[in-house]
Each structure stands twice: as C-alpha cells, then as structure tokens.
Amino acid sequence: MRILLDCDGVLADFGKGFSALAREHGIDYTQQKGWDVFKGMKRADRKRMERAVMQPGFCRSLPVIPGARDMVDGLRSDGHDVFCVTAFWFDHPTWTAERTTWLEAHMGIDRRHVVHTHAKALVAGDVFVDDKRAHVKAWSDAHPEGRAVLATWRGDVWMRDGDRDWYDVAASPLALLEAVRVLID
C-alpha cells in the first residue's frame, strides 16, 4: 500500500518548535489551538516571530513527535511505500530543502518520496494521514477508494459529530500503525 503522511503535526512537532522559538526571542507564548500560530500575539511580537520563522534553520530544528519514527519504520517493514506529502511555508527561502533533509535524517524518508504541495488531494495513495481536517476531507473526497486518517495526537484537533462519516481517527503514531495493519489483514 502507498501511505501518505503529512509532516507537521504527524511526524514533526511544529507547535513545540514554534513555542521554543518564541521563548528564544523572549516572547511569552502559549501554544494555540487551530492553525494560526500567531493568534493572540501582540503586533510587535507577531512581527518578530514572523521574521524568526523565516530564518534558515527553523524547519530543520523541529522536534520529532514521540513514536513517529517507529510508526514510519513499522509501515516500511510491513512492506508499505511511505511518502510524505507536506505543505511548505510560503516565501520561506529554505523550507523545502530543510524539510526534505529533516525527513531523511529523522524519518529515513528518501527525498524522492517527499511531495511539497498545498494541494494534497492531488496526490494518490491508499492511506492519507494529516492533522488538518480540511486536508483529510479534501483527500477523502478526491480518493473515495482510499482511507483518510485524522491524526489527533497533537491534541488540538477539534472533532464534530459528523466527522467520523468520512475518515478514521488515530490517537497516536503507533495506534495508526496498528490501524493500517488491521486494514490489510
């Protein structure tokens, strides 16, 4: 099976990395729920953080989500073809190169198995895993024969009653590995 994994929130802990960067710059920051990491920041702090994120090295410095490497290794050892389908930070001068290097170093994912796009629904596979509901929904709609999985291990993904109609939910990287193993049995 071809397994498509997002990076931020699935393999890399963007929120923890962003929080650490804020502390390095003397900014009092509490990790936000949702996708606007700048939400609630004072204007001056937001500008400082926008400049800090744009510096080379931020993407490369993100911590690994516990269990993510074991999940990737387990999927590969089970014979699956693992790809990372990841969105890039617009206008960042080194984001895609840093992301590719990070995936090789921390996940053992070859650069030929990395797709940088915001149009994730265009990438075909058997299983798609992302922590953003909109991406999971769009991919599920485009690939009804596939399995879309919402990664909830970051802890800030909001669920609605009807959501389970169109995707599966995994509470940890290793729970996802077990769910994929059940799918093929």
C-alpha positions as CSV (number, residue, x, y, z in Angstrom):
1,M,0.0,0.0,0.0
2,R,1.1,3.6,-0.6
3,I,0.9,5.5,2.7
4,L,0.9,9.3,2.5
5,L,1.9,11.1,5.7
6,D,1.8,14.8,6.5
7,C,4.8,16.1,8.3
8,D,3.9,18.9,10.8
9,G,1.6,17.5,13.5
10,V,2.1,14.0,12.2
11,L,5.9,13.5,12.2
12,A,7.3,16.8,13.4
13,D,6.0,18.8,16.4
14,F,5.7,22.3,14.8
15,G,3.8,23.7,17.8
16,K,6.6,22.7,20.2
17,G,9.2,24.1,17.9
18,F,7.3,27.4,17.5
19,S,6.9,27.7,21.2
20,A,10.7,27.1,21.7
21,L,11.5,29.8,19.1
22,A,9.2,32.2,20.9
23,R,11.0,31.6,24.2
24,E,14.3,32.2,22.4
25,H,13.1,35.6,21.3
26,G,11.7,36.5,24.8
27,I,8.1,36.2,23.8
28,D,5.5,34.9,26.2
29,Y,3.7,32.4,24.1
30,T,1.1,29.7,24.8
31,Q,0.6,27.1,22.0
32,Q,-2.7,27.9,20.3
33,K,-5.4,25.5,19.2
34,G,-6.0,25.7,15.5
35,W,-3.8,26.7,12.6
36,D,-3.0,30.4,13.3
37,V,0.1,30.0,15.5
38,F,0.3,33.8,15.6
39,K,-3.2,34.2,17.1
40,G,-3.3,36.2,20.2
41,M,0.2,37.7,19.9
42,K,0.8,41.4,20.3
43,R,1.5,43.0,16.9
44,A,5.2,43.6,17.7
45,D,5.7,40.0,18.9
46,R,4.0,38.7,15.8
47,K,6.3,40.6,13.5
48,R,9.3,39.4,15.4
49,M,8.1,35.8,15.2
50,E,7.3,36.1,11.5
51,R,10.9,37.2,10.9
52,A,12.3,34.4,13.2
53,V,10.3,31.7,11.4
54,M,11.6,32.9,8.0
55,Q,15.2,32.4,9.1
56,P,17.0,29.4,7.8
57,G,17.2,26.6,10.3
58,F,13.7,26.8,11.9
59,C,12.2,23.9,9.9
60,R,15.3,21.8,10.3
61,S,15.1,22.3,14.1
62,L,11.6,20.9,14.7
63,P,11.4,18.1,17.3
64,V,10.1,14.6,16.3
65,I,6.8,13.6,17.7
66,P,7.3,10.6,20.0
67,G,6.6,7.3,18.2
68,A,6.6,8.8,14.7
69,R,9.9,7.2,13.6
70,D,8.7,3.8,15.0
71,M,5.5,4.3,13.0
72,V,7.3,5.0,9.8
73,D,9.8,2.1,10.3
74,G,6.9,-0.2,11.1
75,L,5.0,0.8,8.0
76,R,8.1,0.2,5.8
77,S,8.9,-3.1,7.5
78,D,5.3,-4.2,6.7
79,G,6.1,-3.6,3.0
80,H,4.3,-0.3,2.6
81,D,5.6,2.5,0.3
82,V,5.8,5.6,2.6
83,F,5.6,9.1,1.2
84,C,5.5,12.4,3.0
85,V,3.0,14.9,1.5
86,T,3.8,18.2,3.2
87,A,2.9,21.9,2.6
88,F,5.6,24.4,2.5
89,W,5.9,27.8,4.3
90,F,5.2,30.4,1.6
91,D,8.1,32.6,0.8
92,H,10.5,30.8,3.1
93,P,13.8,30.7,1.3
94,T,15.0,27.3,2.6
95,W,11.8,25.5,3.9
96,T,11.5,22.7,1.3
97,A,15.3,21.9,1.4
98,E,15.2,21.9,5.2
99,R,12.0,19.8,5.3
100,T,13.5,17.2,2.9
101,T,16.7,17.0,4.9
102,W,14.7,16.7,8.2
103,L,12.6,13.8,6.8
104,E,15.7,12.0,5.6
105,A,17.5,12.5,8.9
106,H,14.7,11.8,11.4
107,M,12.3,9.5,9.4
108,G,14.6,7.8,6.9
109,I,12.3,9.1,4.1
110,D,14.2,9.4,0.8
111,R,13.9,12.8,-0.9
112,R,12.2,11.0,-3.9
113,H,9.4,10.1,-1.5
114,V,8.7,13.7,-0.4
115,V,6.0,15.8,-2.2
116,H,5.9,19.5,-1.3
117,T,2.4,20.8,-2.1
118,H,-0.6,22.6,-0.6
119,A,-2.8,20.6,-3.0
120,K,-2.5,17.4,-1.1
121,A,-5.7,15.9,-2.5
122,L,-4.0,15.7,-5.9
123,V,-1.6,13.0,-4.6
124,A,-2.9,9.4,-4.9
125,G,-2.4,6.8,-2.3
126,D,-4.1,4.1,-0.3
127,V,-3.9,5.8,3.1
128,F,-3.6,9.5,3.8
129,V,-2.8,10.8,7.2
130,D,-2.9,14.5,8.2
131,D,-3.7,16.5,11.3
132,K,-5.8,19.2,9.5
133,R,-9.4,18.2,9.0
134,A,-9.7,20.2,5.7
135,H,-6.9,18.3,4.1
136,V,-8.3,14.9,5.3
137,K,-11.7,15.8,4.0
138,A,-10.4,17.1,0.6
139,W,-8.3,14.0,0.1
140,S,-11.1,11.7,1.1
141,D,-13.5,13.4,-1.3
142,A,-10.9,13.0,-4.1
143,H,-10.0,9.4,-3.3
144,P,-13.1,7.6,-2.0
145,E,-11.4,4.3,-2.5
146,G,-8.7,5.3,-0.1
147,R,-8.6,5.6,3.7
148,A,-8.2,9.1,5.2
149,V,-7.0,9.3,8.8
150,L,-7.1,12.3,11.0
151,A,-4.0,12.4,13.3
152,T,-5.2,13.6,16.7
153,W,-2.1,13.0,18.7
154,R,-1.2,16.7,18.7
155,G,-4.1,17.2,20.9
156,D,-5.7,20.3,19.4
157,V,-7.8,18.9,16.6
158,W,-11.5,19.6,17.1
159,M,-14.0,16.9,16.3
160,R,-17.5,17.4,15.2
161,D,-20.3,14.8,15.3
162,G,-20.4,14.1,11.6
163,D,-16.7,13.9,11.1
164,R,-16.4,10.1,11.6
165,D,-18.6,9.6,8.5
166,W,-15.6,10.3,6.2
167,Y,-12.4,9.3,8.0
168,D,-10.8,7.3,10.7
169,V,-9.1,8.7,13.7
170,A,-5.7,7.8,15.2
171,A,-4.8,8.9,18.7
172,S,-1.0,8.2,18.4
173,P,1.5,7.3,15.7
174,L,1.7,3.7,17.0
175,A,-2.2,3.5,17.0
176,L,-2.0,4.5,13.3
177,L,0.5,1.7,12.6
178,E,-1.8,-0.8,14.2
179,A,-4.8,0.5,12.3
180,V,-3.0,0.2,9.0
181,R,-2.0,-3.4,9.9
182,V,-5.7,-4.2,10.6
183,L,-6.8,-2.6,7.2
184,I,-4.6,-5.1,5.3
185,D,-5.5,-8.2,7.3
